[in-house]
């Protein structure tokens, strides 16, 4: 069966995925991987190391997008497989999604890709709230008629941790990737009985509280402003989403939802 290579170049990480297109089904992820951008001299070389020729030989198309234009452009200029030219998705007009905001052209392409993927993967007449917790956390509403209505943007876990360290004299750097210690447990005790514990608790529970409040307000807006009758569906993605999802009621986690959006777009293009 044909396969799709997807690449999402973010602010701090680049994510790669290979999806397989099955009959009458959404593309299924076979491989999803990510690399930190800091310290990587050549992203194209890094990408080529992830996939050998046998894997690439089965790829029928490639789609690239991302919220980091300089790194994304450098990748396209040094693309490792000339026989597999990538298709760039960098405009809201490329996404088959109604966008009801003041300036659609300024909406981050990652926000639209995750909204499109969520709406397509979950063919439902419910409004959908997508929470993407990465470098920044975005919380966006798509109403049941398939229209992207906008949402909220706030610092993600890692960005907040860096801000606490960089803009204070004595607060240490907290590794937010290590906050989760199990599927349902988190290393963020309340009350925090030392500086590190207090920082971990503020970062994690503060992020969770903000997401809960914004998500619920978007769900209310769907009902009261846009007259959606069914309750909202909540979908999380991003590195922080994996840590947060078990502490949210009726929420679903999907790894690398933007890659799913790119794979879906390649299928219908």
Secondary structure, DSSP 8 states (H G I E B T S, - for coil): --EEEEEEE-SSEEEEEEEE--TTS--EEEEEEEEESTT-S-HHHHHHHHS-HHHHHTEEEEEEEES-HHHHHHHHHT-S-TTS--EE---GGGSSSEE-SS-GGGS-HHHHHHHHHHHHHS--SS-EEEEEESSEEEEEEE-TTSEEEEEEEEE-HHHHHHHHHHTSSS-----GGGSB-SSS-BS--SS--SHHHHHHHHHHHHHHHHHHHHHHHHHHHHHHTS---S--EEEEESHHHHHHGGGSTTEEE-TTHHHHHHHHHHHH-
